[in-house]
């Protein structure tokens, strides 16, 4: 399969009454760093109603581009509407990575999107590494009191949820804190 069609780092920006939630704006920081490492753009993705303020905030926090779906159906989070909207966007634009905050919404939304896209989920990752030459991503996560390092070559897209408290700790230590799901090669 040609993975060159999969590009750009997407960051889902949650909204509340048209305003961007801080979790998505904070995710733009590691998104920008990862995009620079991979030579890609960081794209803020907003599903909501009256998104203009959230769009401006995303650009101000480092997004190179914004994809904004506005509809009354996205005025408040519903699993079905958001999952369907994001599924269609991912299938159309093929991001290499989709980052979703590990909020109550993100913990519902991320796994459902990954299921719709027929993917598995690797949860609670505490750091991320990428090999610049091969583009192979690696994740570190706690597993039953130990640490597990996961490398999966041949996978073309990643959905990740971020745990904010861990993010700031890892940023201070020079690492990132992410939760990932992968799309299998078809």
PAMAR-477319 format. One line per field, with one value per atom (N, C-alpha, C): chain; x, y, z. Coordinates in Angstrom, 2 decimals, m for minus. Atoms other than C-alpha are relative to their C-alpha. Layout:
// PAMAR-477319
unit c(A|...)
u c(X|...)
v c(Y|...)
w c(Z|...)
This chain:
// PAMAR-477319
unit c(A|A|A|A|A|A|A|A|A|A|A|A|A|A|A|A|A|A|A|A|A|A|A|A|A|A|A|A|A|A|A|A|A|A|A|A|A|A|A|A|A|A|A|A|A|A|A|A|A|A|A|A|A|A|A|A|A|A|A|A|A|A|A|A|A|A|A|A|A|A|A|A|A|A|A|A|A|A|A|A|A|A|A|A|A|A|A|A|A|A|A|A|A|A|A|A|A|A|A|A|A|A|A|A|A|A|A|A|A|A|A|A|A|A|A|A|A|A|A|A|A|A|A|A|A|A|A|A|A|A|A|A|A|A|A|A|A|A|A|A|A|A|A|A|A|A|A|A|A|A|A|A|A|A|A|A|A|A|A|A|A|A|A|A|A|A|A|A|A|A|A|A|A|A|A|A|A|A|A|A|A|A|A|A|A|A|A|A|A|A|A|A|A|A|A|A|A|A|A|A|A|A|A|A|A|A|A|A|A|A|A|A|A|A|A|A|A|A|A|A|A|A|A|A|A|A|A|A|A|A|A|A|A|A|A|A|A|A|A|A|A|A|A|A|A|A|A|A|A|A|A|A|A|A|A|A|A|A|A|A|A|A|A|A|A|A|A|A|A|A|A|A|A|A|A|A|A|A|A|A|A|A|A|A|A|A|A|A|A|A|A|A|A|A|A|A|A|A|A|A|A|A|A|A|A|A|A|A|A|A|A|A|A|A|A|A|A|A|A|A|A|A|A|A|A|A|A|A|A|A|A|A|A|A|A|A|A|A|A|A|A|A|A|A|A|A|A|A|A|A|A|A|A|A|A|A|A|A|A|A|A|A|A|A|A|A|A|A|A|A|A|A|A|A|A|A|A|A|A|A|A|A|A|A|A|A|A|A|A|A|A|A|A|A|A|A|A|A|A|A|A|A|A|A|A|A|A|A|A|A|A|A|A|A|A|A|A|A|A|A|A|A|A|A|A|A|A|A|A|A|A|A|A|A|A|A|A|A|A|A|A|A|A|A|A|A|A|A|A|A|A|A|A|A|A|A|A|A|A|A|A|A|A|A|A|A|A|A|A|A|A|A|A|A|A|A|A|A|A|A|A|A|A|A|A|A|A|A|A|A|A|A|A|A|A|A|A|A|A|A|A|A|A|A|A|A|A|A|A|A|A|A|A|A|A|A|A|A|A|A|A|A|A|A|A|A|A|A|A|A|A|A|A|A|A|A|A|A|A|A|A|A|A|A|A|A|A|A|A|A|A|A|A|A|A|A|A|A)
u c(0.84|0.00|0.88|m0.74|1.21|m0.45|0.33|1.35|0.22|m0.26|2.32|m1.29|1.29|m1.39|m0.42|0.33|m1.53|0.97|m0.89|m0.22|m0.72|0.43|m0.59|m0.41|0.32|m1.04|m1.28|1.27|m4.62|m0.14|0.32|m5.65|m1.47|1.42|m9.30|m0.14|0.25|m10.42|m1.43|1.33|m13.32|m0.48|0.56|m15.67|m1.09|1.08|m18.06|m0.62|0.70|m20.58|0.86|m0.79|m18.27|1.43|m1.36|m15.14|0.82|m0.89|m12.16|0.34|m0.42|m11.53|1.53|m1.46|m7.99|0.73|m0.70|m7.18|0.45|m0.38|m7.21|1.06|m1.01|m5.26|1.35|m1.25|m2.66|0.58|m0.47|m2.46|0.69|m0.66|m1.41|1.51|m1.45|2.02|0.74|m0.68|3.08|m0.33|0.35|1.23|0.94|m0.94|3.41|1.38|m1.31|6.56|0.09|0.03|5.60|m0.09|0.12|4.59|1.35|m1.33|8.01|0.94|m0.86|9.77|m0.31|0.43|7.75|m0.12|0.14|7.73|m1.44|1.42|3.95|m0.59|0.70|1.36|m0.80|0.91|m0.61|m1.34|1.33|m4.34|m0.95|1.02|m6.94|m1.32|1.28|m10.23|m1.07|1.05|m13.36|m1.35|1.39|m16.84|m0.79|0.74|m19.26|m1.03|0.97|m21.75|0.60|m0.59|m20.52|1.48|m1.40|m16.82|1.00|m0.94|m15.30|1.01|m0.92|m13.81|0.99|m0.89|m12.40|1.01|m0.90|m10.91|1.14|m1.01|m9.09|0.97|m0.86|m7.80|0.95|m0.86|m6.47|1.16|m1.06|m4.52|0.98|m0.86|m3.20|0.88|m0.78|m1.97|0.86|m0.97|0.00|m0.52|0.51|m2.33|0.36|m0.29|m1.22|m1.27|1.25|m4.74|m1.10|1.16|m8.25|m1.02|1.16|m10.92|m1.14|1.08|m14.20|m1.33|1.33|m17.51|m0.98|1.01|m20.35|m1.38|1.36|m23.80|m0.69|0.71|m26.50|0.14|m0.16|m26.00|1.27|m1.24|m22.54|0.00|0.11|m23.81|0.40|m0.39|m23.38|0.49|m0.56|m21.39|m1.05|0.73|m23.27|0.91|m0.91|m21.38|m0.20|0.27|m23.06|0.37|m0.25|m22.88|1.50|m1.43|m19.26|0.79|m0.72|m18.08|m0.18|0.28|m19.76|0.75|m0.68|m18.40|1.50|m1.45|m14.82|0.37|m0.27|m14.96|0.05|0.05|m15.93|1.18|m1.15|m13.21|1.29|m1.22|m10.50|0.04|0.04|m11.62|0.28|m0.20|m11.59|1.41|m1.26|m8.39|1.22|m1.07|m6.29|1.14|m1.09|m4.32|0.94|m0.92|m1.22|m0.20|0.25|m2.11|m1.19|1.11|m5.26|0.15|m0.17|m4.76|m1.30|1.25|m7.75|0.30|m0.21|m7.67|m0.71|0.58|m8.34|m0.96|1.08|m11.33|m1.12|1.15|m14.69|m0.45|0.40|m15.61|1.05|m1.06|m12.24|0.08|m0.06|m12.34|m1.20|1.13|m15.74|0.21|m0.11|m15.03|1.14|m1.16|m11.53|m0.19|0.19|m12.29|m1.12|1.09|m15.52|0.43|m0.53|m13.79|0.91|m0.92|m11.09|m0.78|0.81|m13.77|m0.66|0.63|m15.56|1.02|m1.05|m12.25|0.66|m0.47|m11.68|1.46|m1.35|m8.63|m0.01|m0.14|m7.33|0.39|m0.33|m6.44|1.10|m1.05|m3.22|m0.14|0.39|m4.11|1.12|m0.82|m2.32|1.49|m1.41|0.92|0.57|m0.63|3.36|1.08|m0.95|5.80|m0.10|0.08|6.14|1.38|m1.24|9.10|m0.31|0.15|9.34|1.38|m1.24|12.16|m0.14|0.13|12.67|0.24|m0.31|14.11|m1.12|1.00|11.46|m1.43|1.34|8.52|m0.71|0.61|7.91|m0.16|0.32|6.23|0.20|m0.17|7.00|m0.69|0.74|4.99|0.47|m0.29|5.82|m1.25|1.20|3.02|0.19|m0.04|2.61|m0.84|0.73|1.49|0.21|m0.03|0.73|1.24|m1.12|3.37|1.34|m1.25|5.99|m0.16|0.06|6.78|0.09|0.05|5.98|0.34|m0.32|7.55|m0.52|0.69|5.55|0.48|m0.35|6.85|m0.87|0.87|4.42|0.23|m0.19|5.83|m1.15|1.05|3.33|m1.39|1.28|0.57|m0.01|m0.01|m0.56|m0.71|0.65|m2.64|m0.11|0.00|m2.80|m1.05|0.92|m5.56|0.54|m0.58|m4.27|m0.81|0.61|m5.80|1.09|m1.03|m3.73|m0.50|0.30|m3.72|0.76|m0.62|m3.07|0.95|m0.90|m1.58|1.34|m1.23|0.96|0.75|m0.65|1.63|0.94|m0.84|2.93|1.21|m1.13|5.09|1.03|m0.90|6.52|0.65|m0.59|7.03|1.15|m1.07|9.05|1.22|m1.09|11.12|0.51|m0.43|11.43|m0.65|0.71|8.91|m1.43|1.42|5.28|m0.82|0.90|2.28|m1.21|1.05|m0.11|m0.62|0.70|m2.67|m0.32|0.07|m2.76|m0.93|0.69|m4.98|0.55|m0.64|m3.77|m0.97|0.80|m5.38|0.82|m0.76|m4.34|0.12|m0.20|m2.97|m1.10|1.08|m5.72|0.48)
v c(m1.19|0.00|1.24|m1.26|3.51|0.91|m0.81|5.44|1.49|m1.41|8.70|0.82|m0.71|9.57|0.43|m0.33|9.73|1.06|m1.08|13.05|0.94|m1.04|15.75|m0.56|0.31|15.68|0.75|m0.63|16.34|0.06|m0.18|17.69|0.36|m0.27|17.48|1.07|m1.10|20.71|m0.11|0.02|20.19|1.43|m1.33|23.14|m0.05|m0.19|24.41|1.35|m1.21|26.94|0.86|m0.70|27.85|0.34|m0.30|28.27|m1.28|1.16|25.95|m0.39|0.52|23.75|m0.02|m0.11|24.05|m1.28|1.25|20.36|m0.05|0.03|20.64|1.03|m1.03|23.89|m0.44|0.50|22.28|m1.12|1.07|19.29|0.53|m0.57|21.61|0.10|m0.08|21.99|m1.27|1.21|18.34|m0.31|0.20|18.25|0.75|m0.81|21.06|m0.64|0.62|19.35|m1.26|1.22|16.04|0.31|m0.40|17.73|0.46|m0.45|19.40|m1.18|1.18|16.07|m0.80|0.80|14.41|0.80|m0.83|17.35|0.11|m0.09|17.63|1.25|m1.12|20.23|m0.49|0.31|20.36|0.66|m0.44|20.64|m0.13|0.03|21.57|m0.43|0.48|19.72|0.32|m0.47|21.25|m0.47|0.35|19.75|0.79|m0.82|22.22|0.85|m0.97|25.01|1.37|m1.33|28.57|m0.11|0.34|27.62|1.13|m1.08|31.00|0.29|m0.31|31.72|m1.14|1.16|28.18|m0.09|0.01|28.42|1.00|m1.03|31.65|m0.43|0.46|30.15|m1.09|1.08|27.08|0.56|m0.63|29.22|0.72|m0.72|31.37|m0.94|0.97|28.21|m0.90|0.70|26.92|m0.85|0.80|25.15|0.65|m0.50|25.49|0.13|0.05|24.78|m0.42|0.41|24.29|m0.64|0.63|21.86|0.15|m0.31|23.01|m0.49|0.47|21.16|0.70|m0.72|23.42|m0.54|0.51|22.02|0.04|0.05|22.27|m1.36|1.33|18.51|m0.10|0.01|19.31|1.05|m1.00|21.95|m0.54|0.71|19.47|m1.36|1.31|16.27|m1.09|1.27|13.18|m1.00|1.03|9.98|m0.24|0.37|9.13|1.11|m1.10|12.55|0.28|m0.31|13.26|m1.14|1.15|9.74|m0.06|0.04|9.80|1.12|m1.13|13.26|m0.21|0.22|12.40|m1.17|1.14|9.03|0.44|m0.45|10.70|0.90|m0.87|13.35|m0.81|0.82|10.75|m0.80|0.78|8.60|0.88|m0.90|11.62|0.56|m0.74|13.39|m0.82|0.92|10.53|0.63|m0.53|12.11|m1.13|1.02|10.29|m0.19|0.09|11.05|0.88|m0.78|12.22|0.00|m0.12|13.51|0.48|m0.32|13.61|0.04|m0.10|14.80|m1.10|1.07|12.17|0.57|m0.54|14.03|m1.03|0.91|12.42|m0.20|0.11|13.18|m0.79|0.67|12.06|m1.49|1.43|8.75|m0.76|0.62|8.04|0.06|m0.29|9.54|m0.75|0.63|8.20|m1.48|1.42|4.49|m0.27|0.22|4.82|0.31|m0.31|6.51|m1.14|1.08|3.82|m1.27|1.18|1.09|0.17|m0.26|2.71|m0.17|0.11|2.75|m1.37|1.38|m0.91|m0.06|m0.05|m0.34|m0.46|0.32|m1.41|1.25|m1.13|0.82|m0.39|0.16|1.04|1.16|m1.04|2.94|0.43|m0.54|5.11|0.10|m0.18|5.74|1.22|m1.08|7.94|0.72|m0.73|8.84|m0.49|0.22|8.93|0.22|m0.19|8.51|m0.29|0.25|8.65|m0.08|0.13|7.45|0.86|m0.95|10.33|m0.65|0.64|8.06|m0.91|0.98|5.33|0.46|m0.45|7.21|m0.94|0.95|4.28|0.67|m0.60|5.44|m1.03|0.88|3.99|0.62|m0.48|4.24|m0.74|0.60|3.62|0.11|m0.01|2.65|m0.92|0.91|1.16|m1.24|1.25|m2.47|m0.92|0.91|m4.42|0.21|m0.31|m2.66|0.05|m0.05|m2.78|1.06|m0.93|m0.65|m0.81|0.68|m1.79|1.00|m0.87|m0.26|m0.67|0.57|m0.78|0.66|m0.46|m0.47|m0.77|0.66|m1.19|0.53|m0.43|m0.75|m0.49|0.41|m0.91|0.48|m0.57|0.98|1.44|m1.27|4.14|1.15|m1.14|6.23|m0.30|0.14|6.83|0.93|m0.84|8.09|0.01|m0.04|9.31|0.89|m0.80|10.55|0.44|m0.55|12.76|0.16|m0.22|12.77|1.24|m1.31|16.42|0.08|m0.09|16.04|m0.63|0.70|13.58|0.79|m0.79|15.84|1.03|m1.07|18.72|m0.58|0.65|16.39|m0.46|0.52|14.78|1.14|m1.14|18.15|0.57|m0.49|19.35|m0.93|0.97|16.16|m0.19|0.10|16.55|m1.14|1.08|13.83|0.45|m0.25|13.65|m1.09|0.98|11.85|m0.20|0.23|10.24|m1.38|1.27|7.44|m0.24|0.22|5.78|m1.13|1.08|3.72|m0.04|0.16|2.35|m0.54|0.53|1.70|m1.07|1.06|m1.65|0.25|m0.08|m1.84|m0.81|0.72|m2.85|m0.44)
w c(0.00|0.00|0.00|0.08|m0.82|1.15|m1.15|2.45|m0.24|0.27|0.76|m0.03|0.01|0.53|1.41|m1.38|4.35|0.50|m0.41|5.54|0.96|m0.93|8.15|1.36|m1.39|11.90|0.33|m0.34|12.90|1.51|m1.41|16.29|0.10|m0.21|17.32|1.07|m0.92|18.97|0.51|m0.62|21.36|0.16|m0.21|21.66|1.06|m0.95|24.27|m0.32|0.42|22.97|m0.92|1.00|20.10|0.40|m0.47|22.23|0.05|0.00|21.90|1.43|m1.30|24.93|0.05|m0.13|26.27|m0.40|0.29|25.74|m1.46|1.41|21.94|m0.33|0.24|21.95|0.55|m0.57|24.21|m0.86|0.87|21.87|m1.25|1.18|19.07|0.20|m0.24|20.75|m0.39|0.48|20.42|m1.44|1.41|17.11|m0.92|0.79|15.76|0.01|m0.09|17.03|m0.87|0.80|15.44|m1.48|1.41|12.18|m0.55|0.45|11.97|m0.19|0.11|12.58|m1.26|1.14|9.82|m1.30|1.20|7.38|m0.46|0.32|7.54|0.64|m0.60|8.54|1.20|m1.10|11.77|m0.33|0.40|11.08|1.18|m1.05|13.69|m0.64|0.50|13.19|1.04|m0.92|14.72|m0.51|0.26|14.80|1.03|m0.95|16.32|m0.69|0.50|15.88|0.29|m0.17|15.36|0.40|m0.29|15.15|m0.20|0.37|14.17|1.11|m1.10|17.61|0.22|m0.17|17.94|m1.14|1.16|14.43|0.21|m0.26|15.33|1.09|m1.10|18.58|m0.48|0.51|16.75|m0.83|0.79|14.29|0.92|m0.95|17.15|0.81|m0.77|18.91|m0.87|0.82|15.93|m1.13|1.11|13.51|m1.33|1.35|9.90|m0.82|0.75|8.68|0.96|m0.79|10.09|m0.92|0.65|8.93|1.00|m0.92|10.44|m0.56|0.34|10.25|0.92|m0.78|11.37|m0.34|0.20|11.88|1.36|m1.27|14.55|0.70|m0.58|15.04|0.85|m0.76|16.44|1.11|m1.05|18.89|1.36|m1.23|21.74|m0.41|0.35|21.72|0.07|0.02|20.67|m0.69|0.50|20.03|m1.49|1.39|16.74|m0.99|0.94|15.08|m0.13|0.04|16.02|m0.64|0.55|15.19|m1.50|1.43|11.80|m0.73|0.64|10.96|m0.10|0.02|11.93|m0.89|0.87|10.19|m1.46|1.40|6.92|m0.33|0.23|7.29|m0.14|0.06|7.98|m1.29|1.24|5.06|m1.22|1.14|2.73|m0.07|0.02|3.78|0.43|m0.38|5.22|0.80|m0.82|8.05|0.42|m0.51|9.25|1.48|m1.44|12.88|0.34|m0.55|14.66|1.51|m1.44|18.20|0.62|m0.69|20.56|1.49|m1.44|24.16|0.76|m0.82|26.82|1.04|m0.84|28.20|0.02|0.02|28.86|m1.44|1.40|25.26|m0.79|0.75|23.88|0.27|m0.35|25.75|m0.56|0.69|24.18|m1.51|1.42|20.77|m0.70|0.64|20.00|m0.29|0.27|20.42|m1.02|0.95|18.47|m1.42|1.33|15.55|m0.46|0.40|15.60|m0.37|0.35|15.57|m1.37|1.30|12.63|m1.13|1.01|10.79|0.04|m0.13|11.75|0.45|m0.55|13.92|1.46|m1.41|17.31|0.77|m0.84|20.24|0.98|m1.00|22.25|0.96|m0.94|25.40|0.92|m1.09|27.96|m0.30|0.33|26.11|0.72|m0.76|27.99|m0.78|0.85|25.23|m1.43|1.43|21.49|m0.60|0.75|19.18|m1.47|1.42|15.41|m0.63|0.75|13.19|m1.25|1.11|10.74|m1.36|1.28|8.03|m0.47|0.39|8.07|0.24|m0.37|9.57|0.95|m0.92|11.92|1.36|m1.28|15.10|1.10|m1.15|18.51|1.21|m1.16|21.74|1.24|m1.29|25.37|0.85|m0.84|27.73|1.19|m1.15|31.19|m0.29|0.21|31.18|1.21|m1.15|34.37|0.86|m0.88|36.45|m0.69|0.77|33.68|m1.08|1.13|30.63|m1.29|1.28|27.11|m1.09|1.14|23.98|m1.25|1.14|20.81|m1.29|1.35|17.22|m0.98|0.95|14.40|m1.41|1.39|10.89|m0.87|0.92|8.04|0.41|m0.42|9.87|m0.47|0.70|8.17|0.68|m0.67|10.56|1.48|m1.45|14.27|0.57|m0.76|16.53|1.42|m1.34|19.88|0.92|m1.07|23.11|0.95|m0.87|25.37|1.41|m1.42|29.17|0.42|m0.20|30.03|1.18|m1.16|33.50|m0.33|0.38|32.14|m1.07|1.05|29.12|0.60|m0.54|31.21|0.72|m0.66|33.28|m1.05|1.03|30.13|m0.80|0.70|28.41|0.83|m0.87|31.40|m0.04|0.07|31.07|m1.43|1.39|27.28|m0.77|0.67|26.30|m0.27|0.24|25.12|0.67|m0.61|26.66|m0.90|0.98|24.18|0.13|0.07|23.75|m1.47|1.43|20.31|m0.41|0.69|18.06|m1.41|1.32|14.73|m1.02|1.10|11.37|m0.70|0.65|9.86|m1.50|1.44|6.34|m0.66|0.70|3.91|m1.35)
